[in-house]
Amino acid sequence: MQKQNRRKPQVIDATQTPYTAFGVGVVKGNPRKCIKCGERIKRGEHWRKDTSAADPEHGRYSVIQHATCAGARG
């Protein structure tokens, strides 16, 4: 007779984990300026948005960057 596995399944709340999103153009709710070069995200430009995990003290935050950004704030 086999022994049954009695561990409870683990549930991961995906709304509490960090994630990366990719997209094109201006999206409502996204940050407006590239974190790397400081320029505004414009229509038709590809971008990458990184969102942090939920933090009880600071909440969640997001930063956005042009997909091919090589610039730096200066």
Summary of the structure (lengths in Angstrom):
residues: 74
radius of gyration: 18.7
end to end distance: 70.0
largest distance: 70.0
contacts: 135
relative contact order: 0.27
helix: 4%
strand: 30%
